[in-house]
Amino acid sequence: MSKVDEIKARIDWLKELFKIVITIMVADIAGVAKLYIDNEIGILFYMGAVLLPMFSIACVTISRKIEAHLNELGEL
């Protein structure tokens, strides 16, 4: 496999991972909002609220890796 194909494969894998993390993050936001609206603030609410910054950090990290691979691809 050539270097270009290898980088493209990594970018595709990271894009799929990014989609999965965004989907989980949207579901988490919906769950936390539902718990807040129903006034059921308990352990699930706080767990969801704690996970949101972690998912945000994961999204930023993945997007930076994608950008780095795109720059590497542009250099080839």
Secondary structure, DSSP 8 states (H G I E B T S, - for coil): --HHHHHHHHHHHHHHHHHHHHHHHHHHHHHHHHHHHTT--SHHHHHHHHHHHHHHHHHHHHHHHHHHHHHHHHH-
